[in-house]
Amino acid sequence: MTDDSRSAAAAGRRDALRGSGRVPVALVLPALIGLAFLLLPLVALLIRAPWRDLPHQLAGAEVWQALRLSLQTATLATAASLLFGVPLAWLLARTVFPGRRLVRALVTLPLVLPPVVGGVALLLALGRNGVVGRWLDSAFGVTLPFTTSGVVVAETFVAMPFLVITVEGTLRAADARYEEAAATLGASRLTAFRRVTLPMIAPGVAAGAVLAWARALGEFGATITFAGSFPGRTQTMPLAVYLALQDDPAAAIALSLVLLAVSLAVLAGLRERWTGAGAV
């Protein structure tokens, strides 16, 4: 049997499997319940949104101040994640060294670590009396907690793992023979990375950057713990939502709609990456 015949036979079996029989009720019912569970809060947010007062709610200076700060810090956090995360992903994907599994586990730890715990850890490390923060303060006069720079640091801490995991997976899927061919032609590893590897994995880097940006934009726990919530300086959109919910629920809903719109835009931008372009 030729390769074409095998491929046709495999495709026929897949099509037959898709169209054969009825979907079991035992799977459909919990699937629908899970779908309803995920969609109900979003539907409730849209139903209870103060649509008539929305322009007024979003016209306040505090709203645009928080939004502008969120966009700025998330962008800076993404840039820092690219600067340090892409080389780290390459190191994990292309090199072998003792303790690589441990390093990978530590890199992914912020994904499962409670954000508040991350904020406490940042305070102990970079606070004025922290392990490194004490030296930064005495040697350079740099204080990170409760500053805009502290917001960027907190967002980078929670967002960089998303970029590292995405780029590492893309690197592992990429053919390393192109880099080897460049090396045989006299290119250094750095040149091969810049000229060959980086253009080849550019879509994965872009997807990781978008994920990191979205995660940084929605960061709350580490930010409020490490940087506080000072309007115009450290109060980002998620913090503004939390504070508004206590005194003005309508304003909190309006701010939530803005973040929901941004999240939908990110999801739309990554649609082809997640669902696969051209998939049936």
C-alpha angles and dihedrals in degrees: 000000000000125000090252091053092050091049092049091048092049091049090050092052091050092050091047091050092051094050100037122105131341126297109260114251089220088068100036096054098054089040091056091045090052091048092050091048091055096043101040097075091049092048090048090052091053094045095049095042114122094235095170093051094037096102090050092047092050095044095075118113091230092059095053090041091056092043093050091048091048093051093047097047094042090052092048091047090051091050090052090047090053093047095052104018101057094055089045091052090049090050092052095044103039107031136059119216137151112280096018092139090051091050091050090050091050091048091054094043095093088061091067100025113104106253093232090056088051089053092051090049090051090051091051091048104036104018121114089266094032129122093263100011092068090058092045090052097046098040103036106011090240117152117182107177116094093011134105088252087056089057090054091049093050093047092048091051093057098034104046095072090062090057094043094052093046095047093043091053090049091050092051090051093048119091109255091199091084090060090047090051090051090050091052088054090058101265117143119235090256092051091047089051094050098041103032115015101040096052089045094054096036094115091053092048090050092049091049091048092052091049091048091048092050092048091049091048091055098042114129117148102053091040097054091044098047102028105022125214113286115157112246093009112052106352106111126181097272090051090048090052092051094049094044091052090066096054109014115026092180091059090047090054091048092051090047090055090056091053090045090054091050091049091051090050090053091048091050090050091053096041096107091044093054104033098033122245114263094013115151 
